[in-house]
Amino acid sequence: MKSYRKELWFQTKSRREYINITSQVQQAVKESGIKEGIVLVSAMHITASVFINDDESGLLYDFEQWLEKLAPEKPHSQYRHNGFEDNADAHLKRQIMGREVTVAITEGKLDFGPWEQIFYGEFDGMRKKRVLIKIIGE
Ligand code: ZN
């Protein structure tokens, strides 16, 4: 069995962003030389997510609206976590959008269903953060 590890780095311009990282994950699969296996794509921070969904601008807007209804950023004082920080909403948003995804690799490609795309969801950005890609297989 072979394994391959890679980190992707992000520094978003705004506090919240949704970035399609599918091509970067496929590139890592190519670099690994693994044709049959599994790729794990995982946010390395507790205020960011990796998730799979449709790359459709209306849907990404809907995620933003929905998450802000569930866990509004402000007022910061509504959260106990915000004693020394102001990112409680980002922890909650990440929890609902998930930490990681796993995708099957078949014949060297991400074995997706229709419209599936991999996203990095940033909820407390404007600083350097990472995503881990770990690939195992042969
Ligand atoms: Zn925090």
Backbone and ligand atoms as CSV (ligand in chain L), in Angstrom:
chain,resi,resn,atom,element,x,y,z
A,1,MET,N,N,0.829,-1.205,0.000
A,1,MET,CA,C,0.000,0.000,0.000
A,1,MET,C,C,0.865,1.257,0.000
A,2,LYS,N,N,0.471,2.225,-0.802
A,2,LYS,CA,C,1.156,3.514,-0.837
A,2,LYS,C,C,0.361,4.537,-0.026
A,3,SER,N,N,1.078,5.555,0.445
A,3,SER,CA,C,0.366,6.672,1.061
A,3,SER,C,C,1.004,7.980,0.628
A,4,TYR,N,N,0.235,9.046,0.687
A,4,TYR,CA,C,0.681,10.367,0.225
A,4,TYR,C,C,0.006,11.412,1.099
A,5,ARG,N,N,0.781,12.421,1.485
A,5,ARG,CA,C,0.247,13.487,2.353
A,5,ARG,C,C,0.557,14.839,1.750
A,6,LYS,N,N,-0.402,15.748,1.812
A,6,LYS,CA,C,-0.197,17.098,1.296
A,6,LYS,C,C,-1.044,18.069,2.106
A,7,GLU,N,N,-0.538,19.289,2.269
A,7,GLU,CA,C,-1.325,20.335,2.919
A,7,GLU,C,C,-1.655,21.424,1.910
A,8,LEU,N,N,-2.880,21.928,1.971
A,8,LEU,CA,C,-3.267,23.111,1.198
A,8,LEU,C,C,-3.377,24.265,2.190
A,9,TRP,N,N,-2.861,25.434,1.807
A,9,TRP,CA,C,-2.897,26.609,2.678
A,9,TRP,C,C,-3.864,27.648,2.134
A,10,PHE,N,N,-4.549,28.298,3.037
A,10,PHE,CA,C,-5.517,29.331,2.646
A,10,PHE,C,C,-5.343,30.553,3.543
A,11,GLN,N,N,-5.528,31.721,2.937
A,11,GLN,CA,C,-5.688,32.951,3.727
A,11,GLN,C,C,-6.761,33.774,3.028
A,12,THR,N,N,-7.988,33.662,3.509
A,12,THR,CA,C,-9.104,34.310,2.820
A,12,THR,C,C,-9.102,35.814,3.110
A,13,LYS,N,N,-9.707,36.567,2.191
A,13,LYS,CA,C,-9.777,38.029,2.337
A,13,LYS,C,C,-10.907,38.431,3.273
A,14,SER,N,N,-11.947,37.574,3.366
A,14,SER,CA,C,-13.054,37.895,4.264
A,14,SER,C,C,-13.170,36.821,5.349
A,15,ARG,N,N,-13.983,37.127,6.363
A,15,ARG,CA,C,-14.117,36.231,7.503
A,15,ARG,C,C,-14.695,34.881,7.083
A,16,ARG,N,N,-15.692,34.909,6.179
A,16,ARG,CA,C,-16.310,33.666,5.719
A,16,ARG,C,C,-16.195,33.536,4.209
A,17,GLU,N,N,-15.745,32.357,3.759
A,17,GLU,CA,C,-15.653,32.089,2.318
A,17,GLU,C,C,-15.858,30.611,2.065
A,18,TYR,N,N,-16.339,30.322,0.856
A,18,TYR,CA,C,-16.516,28.934,0.425
A,18,TYR,C,C,-15.696,28.754,-0.844
A,19,ILE,N,N,-14.697,27.872,-0.786
A,19,ILE,CA,C,-13.739,27.736,-1.886
A,19,ILE,C,C,-13.806,26.318,-2.440
A,20,ASN,N,N,-14.023,26.207,-3.742
A,20,ASN,CA,C,-14.035,24.899,-4.401
A,20,ASN,C,C,-12.594,24.414,-4.547
A,21,ILE,N,N,-12.254,23.322,-3.858
A,21,ILE,CA,C,-10.880,22.799,-3.874
A,21,ILE,C,C,-10.782,21.474,-4.631
A,22,THR,N,N,-11.800,21.146,-5.418
A,22,THR,CA,C,-11.837,19.857,-6.106
A,22,THR,C,C,-10.607,19.642,-6.999
A,23,SER,N,N,-10.240,20.665,-7.782
A,23,SER,CA,C,-9.111,20.480,-8.707
A,23,SER,C,C,-7.802,20.287,-7.945
A,24,GLN,N,N,-7.669,20.948,-6.784
A,24,GLN,CA,C,-6.454,20.779,-5.983
A,24,GLN,C,C,-6.375,19.370,-5.378
A,25,VAL,N,N,-7.540,18.821,-5.009
A,25,VAL,CA,C,-7.553,17.455,-4.468
A,25,VAL,C,C,-7.238,16.460,-5.591
A,26,GLN,N,N,-7.837,16.682,-6.774
A,26,GLN,CA,C,-7.544,15.795,-7.907
A,26,GLN,C,C,-6.055,15.857,-8.265
A,27,GLN,N,N,-5.473,17.065,-8.190
A,27,GLN,CA,C,-4.040,17.223,-8.462
A,27,GLN,C,C,-3.210,16.399,-7.464
A,28,ALA,N,N,-3.599,16.402,-6.194
A,28,ALA,CA,C,-2.880,15.615,-5.183
A,28,ALA,C,C,-2.993,14.122,-5.478
A,29,VAL,N,N,-4.172,13.707,-5.934
A,29,VAL,CA,C,-4.356,12.288,-6.303
A,29,VAL,C,C,-3.395,11.930,-7.441
A,30,LYS,N,N,-3.289,12.825,-8.413
A,30,LYS,CA,C,-2.372,12.605,-9.546
A,30,LYS,C,C,-0.926,12.498,-9.050
A,31,GLU,N,N,-0.518,13.431,-8.173
A,31,GLU,CA,C,0.846,13.435,-7.628
A,31,GLU,C,C,1.146,12.141,-6.871
A,32,SER,N,N,0.128,11.601,-6.212
A,32,SER,CA,C,0.319,10.396,-5.386
A,32,SER,C,C,0.614,9.160,-6.230
A,33,GLY,N,N,0.155,9.163,-7.478
A,33,GLY,CA,C,0.303,7.991,-8.339
A,33,GLY,C,C,-0.631,6.851,-7.963
A,34,ILE,N,N,-1.517,7.101,-6.989
A,34,ILE,CA,C,-2.441,6.063,-6.516
A,34,ILE,C,C,-3.653,5.991,-7.452
A,35,LYS,N,N,-3.960,4.790,-7.931
A,35,LYS,CA,C,-5.051,4.604,-8.901
A,35,LYS,C,C,-6.325,4.086,-8.237
A,36,GLU,N,N,-6.156,3.276,-7.193
A,36,GLU,CA,C,-7.301,2.695,-6.484
A,36,GLU,C,C,-7.097,2.929,-4.992
A,37,GLY,N,N,-8.001,3.654,-4.349
A,37,GLY,CA,C,-7.826,3.922,-2.924
A,37,GLY,C,C,-8.849,4.895,-2.400
A,38,ILE,N,N,-8.418,5.639,-1.372
A,38,ILE,CA,C,-9.295,6.564,-0.652
A,38,ILE,C,C,-8.514,7.842,-0.386
A,39,VAL,N,N,-9.186,8.975,-0.539
A,39,VAL,CA,C,-8.578,10.246,-0.131
A,39,VAL,C,C,-9.410,10.859,0.995
A,40,LEU,N,N,-8.704,11.277,2.036
A,40,LEU,CA,C,-9.302,12.028,3.144
A,40,LEU,C,C,-8.921,13.490,2.957
A,41,VAL,N,N,-9.896,14.375,3.049
A,41,VAL,CA,C,-9.631,15.813,2.977
A,41,VAL,C,C,-10.221,16.428,4.238
A,42,SER,N,N,-9.367,17.016,5.065
A,42,SER,CA,C,-9.760,17.375,6.423
A,42,SER,C,C,-9.316,18.793,6.779
A,43,ALA,N,N,-10.228,19.587,7.343
A,43,ALA,CA,C,-9.855,20.912,7.852
A,43,ALA,C,C,-8.980,20.730,9.088
A,44,MET,N,N,-7.845,21.439,9.160
A,44,MET,CA,C,-6.938,21.299,10.296
A,44,MET,C,C,-7.207,22.349,11.370
A,45,HIS,N,N,-8.339,23.025,11.269
A,45,HIS,CA,C,-8.686,24.077,12.227
A,45,HIS,C,C,-10.143,23.893,12.659
A,46,ILE,N,N,-10.448,24.267,13.884
A,46,ILE,CA,C,-11.770,23.997,14.443
A,46,ILE,C,C,-12.783,25.103,14.153
A,47,THR,N,N,-12.402,26.014,13.260
A,47,THR,CA,C,-13.343,27.046,12.805
A,47,THR,C,C,-13.428,27.049,11.270
A,48,ALA,N,N,-13.161,25.890,10.653
A,48,ALA,CA,C,-13.264,25.738,9.194
A,48,ALA,C,C,-13.778,24.334,8.903
A,49,SER,N,N,-14.354,24.177,7.709
A,49,SER,CA,C,-14.949,22.890,7.321
A,49,SER,C,C,-14.437,22.448,5.960
A,50,VAL,N,N,-14.524,21.135,5.743
A,50,VAL,CA,C,-14.440,20.593,4.389
A,50,VAL,C,C,-15.735,19.820,4.168
A,51,PHE,N,N,-16.409,20.117,3.051
A,51,PHE,CA,C,-17.687,19.459,2.786
A,51,PHE,C,C,-17.867,19.260,1.282
A,52,ILE,N,N,-18.804,18.401,0.936
A,52,ILE,CA,C,-19.112,18.136,-0.471
A,52,ILE,C,C,-20.534,18.610,-0.758
A,53,ASN,N,N,-20.640,19.410,-1.824
A,53,ASN,CA,C,-21.966,19.787,-2.304
A,53,ASN,C,C,-21.851,20.383,-3.706
A,54,ASP,N,N,-22.928,20.953,-4.192
A,54,ASP,CA,C,-23.007,21.499,-5.541
A,54,ASP,C,C,-22.297,22.853,-5.608
A,55,ASP,N,N,-21.523,23.086,-6.663
A,55,ASP,CA,C,-20.909,24.401,-6.857
A,55,ASP,C,C,-21.889,25.276,-7.628
A,56,GLU,N,N,-22.856,25.805,-6.882
A,56,GLU,CA,C,-23.908,26.634,-7.485
A,56,GLU,C,C,-24.025,27.877,-6.612
A,57,SER,N,N,-23.884,29.058,-7.216
A,57,SER,CA,C,-23.738,30.294,-6.432
A,57,SER,C,C,-24.954,30.559,-5.541
A,58,GLY,N,N,-26.153,30.216,-6.017
A,58,GLY,CA,C,-27.344,30.401,-5.190
A,58,GLY,C,C,-27.285,29.546,-3.940
A,59,LEU,N,N,-26.827,28.315,-4.087
A,59,LEU,CA,C,-26.732,27.411,-2.940
A,59,LEU,C,C,-25.692,27.909,-1.934
A,60,LEU,N,N,-24.551,28.410,-2.436
A,60,LEU,CA,C,-23.520,28.913,-1.521
A,60,LEU,C,C,-24.050,30.131,-0.755
A,61,TYR,N,N,-24.829,30.966,-1.408
A,61,TYR,CA,C,-25.485,32.094,-0.738
A,61,TYR,C,C,-26.460,31.574,0.322
A,62,ASP,N,N,-27.218,30.525,-0.029
A,62,ASP,CA,C,-28.183,29.943,0.911
A,62,ASP,C,C,-27.495,29.355,2.142
A,63,PHE,N,N,-26.335,28.707,1.938
A,63,PHE,CA,C,-25.566,28.205,3.091
A,63,PHE,C,C,-25.228,29.356,4.033
A,64,GLU,N,N,-24.741,30.433,3.451
A,64,GLU,CA,C,-24.324,31.600,4.245
A,64,GLU,C,C,-25.499,32.148,5.061
A,65,GLN,N,N,-26.653,32.301,4.411
A,65,GLN,CA,C,-27.834,32.826,5.099
A,65,GLN,C,C,-28.300,31.877,6.207
A,66,TRP,N,N,-28.322,30.591,5.885
A,66,TRP,CA,C,-28.784,29.558,6.820
A,66,TRP,C,C,-27.875,29.486,8.049
A,67,LEU,N,N,-26.555,29.505,7.812
A,67,LEU,CA,C,-25.601,29.426,8.929
A,67,LEU,C,C,-25.678,30.679,9.803
A,68,GLU,N,N,-25.888,31.836,9.185
A,68,GLU,CA,C,-26.018,33.071,9.966
A,68,GLU,C,C,-27.307,33.095,10.803
A,69,LYS,N,N,-28.342,32.404,10.319
A,69,LYS,CA,C,-29.570,32.281,11.123
A,69,LYS,C,C,-29.352,31.357,12.316
A,70,LEU,N,N,-28.645,30.249,12.063
A,70,LEU,CA,C,-28.401,29.260,13.125
A,70,LEU,C,C,-27.444,29.787,14.181
A,71,ALA,N,N,-26.378,30.439,13.726
A,71,ALA,CA,C,-25.319,30.906,14.628
A,71,ALA,C,C,-24.833,32.268,14.152
A,72,PRO,N,N,-25.619,33.320,14.445
A,72,PRO,CA,C,-25.220,34.662,13.980
A,72,PRO,C,C,-23.874,35.078,14.571
A,73,GLU,N,N,-23.062,35.735,13.753
A,73,GLU,CA,C,-21.745,36.177,14.239
A,73,GLU,C,C,-21.887,37.176,15.401
A,74,LYS,N,N,-22.848,38.097,15.238
A,74,LYS,CA,C,-23.007,39.168,16.228
A,74,LYS,C,C,-24.408,39.149,16.841
A,75,PRO,N,N,-24.588,39.632,18.057
A,75,PRO,CA,C,-23.534,40.241,18.895
A,75,PRO,C,C,-22.595,39.182,19.493
A,76,HIS,N,N,-21.340,39.522,19.570
A,76,HIS,CA,C,-20.338,38.584,20.099
A,76,HIS,C,C,-20.665,38.165,21.532
A,77,SER,N,N,-21.326,39.076,22.274
A,77,SER,CA,C,-21.585,38.828,23.698
A,77,SER,C,C,-22.623,37.724,23.948
A,78,GLN,N,N,-23.307,37.258,22.887
A,78,GLN,CA,C,-24.320,36.211,23.077
A,78,GLN,C,C,-23.702,34.838,23.362
A,79,TYR,N,N,-22.386,34.695,23.171
A,79,TYR,CA,C,-21.737,33.383,23.322
A,79,TYR,C,C,-20.771,33.366,24.506
A,80,ARG,N,N,-20.825,32.308,25.285
A,80,ARG,CA,C,-19.892,32.172,26.419
A,80,ARG,C,C,-18.450,32.016,25.962
A,81,HIS,N,N,-18.264,31.376,24.776
A,81,HIS,CA,C,-16.904,31.151,24.270
A,81,HIS,C,C,-16.170,32.470,24.015
A,82,ASN,N,N,-16.941,33.540,23.803
A,82,ASN,CA,C,-16.328,34.799,23.394
A,82,ASN,C,C,-15.792,35.633,24.565
A,83,GLY,N,N,-15.183,34.966,25.528
A,83,GLY,CA,C,-14.542,35.700,26.609
A,83,GLY,C,C,-13.239,36.318,26.143
A,84,PHE,N,N,-12.406,35.497,25.498
A,84,PHE,CA,C,-11.100,35.959,25.025
A,84,PHE,C,C,-11.047,36.024,23.503
A,85,GLU,N,N,-12.076,35.465,22.846
A,85,GLU,CA,C,-12.117,35.394,21.394
A,85,GLU,C,C,-13.467,35.941,20.924
A,86,ASP,N,N,-13.619,36.051,19.615
A,86,ASP,CA,C,-14.918,36.484,19.082
A,86,ASP,C,C,-15.387,35.513,17.990
A,87,ASN,N,N,-14.977,34.230,18.116
A,87,ASN,CA,C,-15.256,33.322,17.000
A,87,ASN,C,C,-16.159,32.145,17.373
A,88,ALA,N,N,-16.984,32.305,18.404
A,88,ALA,CA,C,-17.883,31.204,18.791
A,88,ALA,C,C,-18.769,30.782,17.624
A,89,ASP,N,N,-19.282,31.778,16.870
A,89,ASP,CA,C,-20.151,31.441,15.734
A,89,ASP,C,C,-19.411,30.558,14.728
A,90,ALA,N,N,-18.127,30.806,14.533
A,90,ALA,CA,C,-17.334,30.035,13.565
A,90,ALA,C,C,-17.185,28.574,14.008
A,91,HIS,N,N,-17.008,28.346,15.324
A,91,HIS,CA,C,-16.955,26.962,15.836
A,91,HIS,C,C,-18.277,26.249,15.561
A,92,LEU,N,N,-19.399,26.961,15.789
A,92,LEU,CA,C,-20.716,26.341,15.608
A,92,LEU,C,C,-20.993,26.064,14.130
A,93,LYS,N,N,-20.639,27.011,13.278
A,93,LYS,CA,C,-20.843,26.822,11.828
A,93,LYS,C,C,-20.023,25.640,11.317
A,94,ARG,N,N,-18.775,25.544,11.785
A,94,ARG,CA,C,-17.940,24.422,11.373
A,94,ARG,C,C,-18.524,23.079,11.821
A,95,GLN,N,N,-19.106,23.094,13.023
A,95,GLN,CA,C,-19.628,21.830,13.547
A,95,GLN,C,C,-20.739,21.274,12.655
A,96,ILE,N,N,-21.571,22.166,12.151
A,96,ILE,CA,C,-22.698,21.702,11.333
A,96,ILE,C,C,-22.279,21.393,9.894
A,97,MET,N,N,-21.236,22.056,9.396
A,97,MET,CA,C,-20.785,21.815,8.021
A,97,MET,C,C,-19.752,20.685,7.937
A,98,GLY,N,N,-19.250,20.248,9.083
A,98,GLY,CA,C,-18.391,19.059,9.091
A,98,GLY,C,C,-16.906,19.366,9.061
A,99,ARG,N,N,-16.139,18.367,9.468
A,99,ARG,CA,C,-14.682,18.497,9.548
A,99,ARG,C,C,-13.985,18.017,8.302
A,100,GLU,N,N,-14.467,16.870,7.716
A,100,GLU,CA,C,-13.704,16.254,6.630
A,100,GLU,C,C,-14.618,15.492,5.683
A,101,VAL,N,N,-14.055,15.126,4.547
A,101,VAL,CA,C,-14.744,14.224,3.629
A,101,VAL,C,C,-13.770,13.120,3.218
A,102,THR,N,N,-14.315,11.973,2.868
A,102,THR,CA,C,-13.519,10.921,2.229
A,102,THR,C,C,-14.154,10.634,0.874
A,103,VAL,N,N,-13.299,10.425,-0.115
A,103,VAL,CA,C,-13.772,10.172,-1.477
A,103,VAL,C,C,-13.013,8.967,-2.021
A,104,ALA,N,N,-13.725,8.078,-2.694
A,104,ALA,CA,C,-13.084,6.930,-3.336
A,104,ALA,C,C,-12.294,7.399,-4.553
A,105,ILE,N,N,-11.164,6.721,-4.779
A,105,ILE,CA,C,-10.366,6.947,-5.994
A,105,ILE,C,C,-10.484,5.700,-6.858
A,106,THR,N,N,-10.939,5.882,-8.081
A,106,THR,CA,C,-11.082,4.784,-9.027
A,106,THR,C,C,-10.396,5.184,-10.333
A,107,GLU,N,N,-9.505,4.341,-10.798
A,107,GLU,CA,C,-8.737,4.612,-12.030
A,107,GLU,C,C,-8.084,5.996,-11.982
A,108,GLY,N,N,-7.579,6.354,-10.789
A,108,GLY,CA,C,-6.823,7.597,-10.633
A,108,GLY,C,C,-7.662,8.855,-10.538
A,109,LYS,N,N,-8.988,8.686,-10.480
A,109,LYS,CA,C,-9.869,9.877,-10.435
A,109,LYS,C,C,-10.776,9.839,-9.203
A,110,LEU,N,N,-11.212,11.025,-8.763
A,110,LEU,CA,C,-12.197,11.124,-7.689
A,110,LEU,C,C,-13.506,10.527,-8.196
A,111,ASP,N,N,-14.024,9.548,-7.463
A,111,ASP,CA,C,-15.188,8.776,-7.929
A,111,ASP,C,C,-16.474,9.412,-7.377
A,112,PHE,N,N,-16.875,10.513,-8.000
A,112,PHE,CA,C,-17.996,11.321,-7.521
A,112,PHE,C,C,-19.338,10.870,-8.081
A,113,GLY,N,N,-20.400,11.182,-7.341
A,113,GLY,CA,C,-21.740,11.170,-7.897
A,113,GLY,C,C,-21.973,12.479,-8.645
A,114,PRO,N,N,-23.153,12.613,-9.258
A,114,PRO,CA,C,-23.452,13.811,-10.050
A,114,PRO,C,C,-23.343,15.090,-9.229
A,115,TRP,N,N,-22.632,16.083,-9.745
A,115,TRP,CA,C,-22.520,17.443,-9.196
A,115,TRP,C,C,-21.692,17.538,-7.926
A,116,GLU,N,N,-21.130,16.442,-7.440
A,116,GLU,CA,C,-20.359,16.528,-6.203
A,116,GLU,C,C,-19.054,17.307,-6.418
A,117,GLN,N,N,-18.835,18.286,-5.534
A,117,GLN,CA,C,-17.616,19.078,-5.539
A,117,GLN,C,C,-17.163,19.234,-4.087
A,118,ILE,N,N,-15.845,19.361,-3.904
A,118,ILE,CA,C,-15.290,19.484,-2.545
A,118,ILE,C,C,-15.030,20.963,-2.240
A,119,PHE,N,N,-15.502,21.396,-1.082
A,119,PHE,CA,C,-15.338,22.794,-0.669
A,119,PHE,C,C,-14.554,22.912,0.635
A,120,TYR,N,N,-13.770,23.991,0.713
A,120,TYR,CA,C,-13.228,24.462,1.979
A,120,TYR,C,C,-14.161,25.565,2.457
A,121,GLY,N,N,-14.726,25.400,3.630
A,121,GLY,CA,C,-15.605,26.410,4.222
A,121,GLY,C,C,-14.848,27.135,5.318
A,122,GLU,N,N,-14.600,28.403,5.099
A,122,GLU,CA,C,-13.883,29.226,6.093
A,122,GLU,C,C,-14.896,30.051,6.879
A,123,PHE,N,N,-14.811,29.983,8.214
A,123,PHE,CA,C,-15.761,30.726,9.048
A,123,PHE,C,C,-15.088,31.751,9.956
A,124,ASP,N,N,-13.751,31.722,9.995
A,124,ASP,CA,C,-13.005,32.708,10.783
A,124,ASP,C,C,-11.665,32.934,10.073
A,125,GLY,N,N,-11.738,33.595,8.942
A,125,GLY,CA,C,-10.587,33.682,8.038
A,125,GLY,C,C,-9.712,34.888,8.267
A,126,MET,N,N,-9.081,35.320,7.187
A,126,MET,CA,C,-8.139,36.447,7.175
A,126,MET,C,C,-6.872,36.114,7.958
A,127,ARG,N,N,-6.567,34.801,8.052
A,127,ARG,CA,C,-5.297,34.339,8.628
A,127,ARG,C,C,-4.983,33.001,7.985
A,128,LYS,N,N,-3.712,32.582,8.104
A,128,LYS,CA,C,-3.283,31.367,7.416
A,128,LYS,C,C,-3.874,30.120,8.073
A,129,LYS,N,N,-4.505,29.282,7.251
A,129,LYS,CA,C,-5.078,28.034,7.758
A,129,LYS,C,C,-4.870,26.930,6.726
A,130,ARG,N,N,-4.986,25.673,7.204
A,130,ARG,CA,C,-4.585,24.534,6.376
A,130,ARG,C,C,-5.677,23.490,6.239
A,131,VAL,N,N,-5.574,22.755,5.140
A,131,VAL,CA,C,-6.371,21.555,4.905
A,131,VAL,C,C,-5.403,20.399,4.679
A,132,LEU,N,N,-5.675,19.270,5.317
A,132,LEU,CA,C,-4.856,18.071,5.142
A,132,LEU,C,C,-5.474,17.164,4.076
A,133,ILE,N,N,-4.622,16.699,3.164
A,133,ILE,CA,C,-5.036,15.669,2.201
A,133,ILE,C,C,-4.200,14.431,2.490
A,134,LYS,N,N,-4.863,13.303,2.757
A,134,LYS,CA,C,-4.147,12.045,2.994
A,134,LYS,C,C,-4.751,11.000,2.052
A,135,ILE,N,N,-3.878,10.369,1.283
A,135,ILE,CA,C,-4.329,9.412,0.275
A,135,ILE,C,C,-3.677,8.067,0.575
A,136,ILE,N,N,-4.491,7.016,0.594
A,136,ILE,CA,C,-3.938,5.664,0.730
A,136,ILE,C,C,-4.515,4.768,-0.363
A,137,GLY,N,N,-3.719,3.809,-0.776
A,137,GLY,CA,C,-4.174,2.896,-1.821
A,137,GLY,C,C,-2.996,2.318,-2.580
A,138,GLU,N,N,-3.251,1.958,-3.819
A,138,GLU,CA,C,-2.165,1.390,-4.640
A,138,GLU,C,C,-2.347,1.723,-6.108
L,1,ZN,ZN,ZN,-12.517,30.000,19.499
